[in-house]
Amino acid sequence: MLLPRRRNLAWLVVLQIGTIPVDPPVVLAPMAGVTNRAFRRLCRRYGGALLVSEMVNARSLVEGSPRSAQMTAFDADETTRSIQLYGTDPRVIAEAVRIVIDRGAQHVDLNFGCPVRKVTRHGGGAAVPARPRLLAAIVGAAARAAGPVPVTIKMRLGLDDERLTFHAAGRAAADSGAAAIALHARTASQMYSGSARWDAIGELVAEIQGVPVLGNGDVWSPADARALLDRTGCAGVVVGRACLGRPWFFADLAAEFAGAPRPSAPRLGTVAATIREHAELLAEHAAPEYAVLEIRKHIGWYLTGFPVGGSTRRNLMACTSLSDLSARLDDLDDSIVLPDRERDQPRGTRRGPYPVTIPAGWLDADADAPPESRLAELAISGG
Ligand SMILES: Cc1cc2nc3c(=O)[nH]c(=O)nc-3n(C[C@H](O)[C@H](O)[C@H](O)COP(=O)(O)O)c2cc1C
């Protein structure tokens, strides 16, 4: 019997996170300094359905920090409203979950992957999954506070190759009410270097019953997204760096999962218009000077693969105001098309590896007490 190719079975790949259907089964990874309201609005335009916010520090939110409040605000037309929280104290996380749901969140993700040394050395970030009982206490408290709103987690393989934590942490999360488990298939020590080890995602899929496992790491092209699903059996993919300077990647992914032809590669004119709009959207929620600083970070990503020289890039990055940026963008040649072979160029950080430090005795006891130092809660980014 001839089996239809999987390409034609797109309808079978339906990701359900609690009450939320995610179609196609693709989630925008939380990225500090990137996945704010402005960027999420651009991604929505291209069909991005589940777009996770930048990480919000739960304690700062509970203590009323204006910045955290701003980070948990949504556009009026935003669905599904998704917030990532970071914290190490179950009571604080529960309170933060109640606050964000009060503000309209329909999905809460918990970050257990931060590799930054100044956090792990105090027992925070990627050090938490090394204590599955603590992780279970945090996830359980969050899930109880969230009621019907799904709570998911995102974690790494472990601290380093000798200290893999994802097996026990995955089981603990599943048993404590997590609605999905995303695995960035690198260790904290790898940071963003080397390759994501997709085989480990397959291992977790085989181990966890009844809770969808999402694969994350090194999806750069639509074909990569499909390959990650096919090779590991995971229920969906989480895509981070491939979306930097490329909100239209969601349309490429939707076409891939629908078995439709890929949309044409963008022209430089479209890219220039998107940069301009991105900057204006950033300025809607921040001082114009800040929006200028922020957009400079995105310009290199937007221009990845375009045959424009270093001097053009430097010229754009040197913009001093939004109107100045707009004038400089006007000078770009609209008709240049991104060459096909450049469409899926990797972008974003590759930094690492870096040794991971955890508190003395951290692995000896499977305790559920949160880390004593508040410095464990300093996580700024990463996962
Ligand atoms: C700039 C940047 C910021 C990030 N911030 C977060 C974060 O706040 N929370 C988190 O869980 N992961 C964070 N990450 C990790 C990504 O969500 C993702 O796990 C990682 O980039 C691997 O996926 P990728 O290969 O698709 O990029 C960040 C990554 C980058 C590049």
The ligand as a MOL file (V3000), in Angstrom:
LIG
                    3D

  0  0  0     0  0            999 V3000
M  V30 BEGIN CTAB
M  V30 COUNTS 31 33 0 0 0
M  V30 BEGIN ATOM
M  V30 1 C 18.6040 37.1880 22.5200 0
M  V30 2 C 18.0650 35.9590 23.1970 0
M  V30 3 C 17.3300 36.0840 24.3560 0
M  V30 4 C 16.8110 34.9520 24.9820 0
M  V30 5 N 16.0300 35.1060 26.0860 0
M  V30 6 C 15.3950 34.0310 26.6120 0
M  V30 7 C 14.4590 34.1790 27.6710 0
M  V30 8 O 14.2040 35.2840 28.1470 0
M  V30 9 N 13.8560 33.0560 28.1560 0
M  V30 10 C 14.1300 31.8070 27.6540 0
M  V30 11 O 13.5630 30.8120 28.1250 0
M  V30 12 N 15.0170 31.6490 26.6490 0
M  V30 13 C 15.6320 32.7160 26.1220 0
M  V30 14 N 16.4860 32.5540 25.0690 0
M  V30 15 C 16.6930 31.2040 24.5010 0
M  V30 16 C 15.7040 30.9510 23.3530 0
M  V30 17 O 14.3800 30.9940 23.8200 0
M  V30 18 C 15.9800 29.5900 22.6970 0
M  V30 19 O 15.8170 28.5880 23.6700 0
M  V30 20 C 17.3770 29.4820 22.1210 0
M  V30 21 O 17.6990 30.6410 21.3630 0
M  V30 22 C 17.5250 28.2310 21.2400 0
M  V30 23 O 16.5940 28.2360 20.2000 0
M  V30 24 P 16.9890 28.6760 18.6920 0
M  V30 25 O 18.1180 27.7950 18.2420 0
M  V30 26 O 15.7380 28.4890 17.8960 0
M  V30 27 O 17.4370 30.1060 18.7700 0
M  V30 28 C 17.0530 33.6670 24.4560 0
M  V30 29 C 17.8250 33.5450 23.2980 0
M  V30 30 C 18.3300 34.6600 22.6680 0
M  V30 31 C 19.1290 34.4900 21.4030 0
M  V30 END ATOM
M  V30 BEGIN BOND
M  V30 1 1 1 2
M  V30 2 1 2 3
M  V30 3 2 2 30
M  V30 4 2 3 4
M  V30 5 1 4 5
M  V30 6 1 4 28
M  V30 7 2 5 6
M  V30 8 1 6 7
M  V30 9 1 6 13
M  V30 10 2 7 8
M  V30 11 1 7 9
M  V30 12 1 9 10
M  V30 13 2 10 11
M  V30 14 1 10 12
M  V30 15 2 12 13
M  V30 16 1 13 14
M  V30 17 1 14 15
M  V30 18 1 14 28
M  V30 19 1 15 16
M  V30 20 1 16 17
M  V30 21 1 16 18
M  V30 22 1 18 19
M  V30 23 1 18 20
M  V30 24 1 20 21
M  V30 25 1 20 22
M  V30 26 1 22 23
M  V30 27 1 23 24
M  V30 28 2 24 25
M  V30 29 1 24 26
M  V30 30 1 24 27
M  V30 31 2 28 29
M  V30 32 1 29 30
M  V30 33 1 30 31
M  V30 END BOND
M  V30 END CTAB
M  END
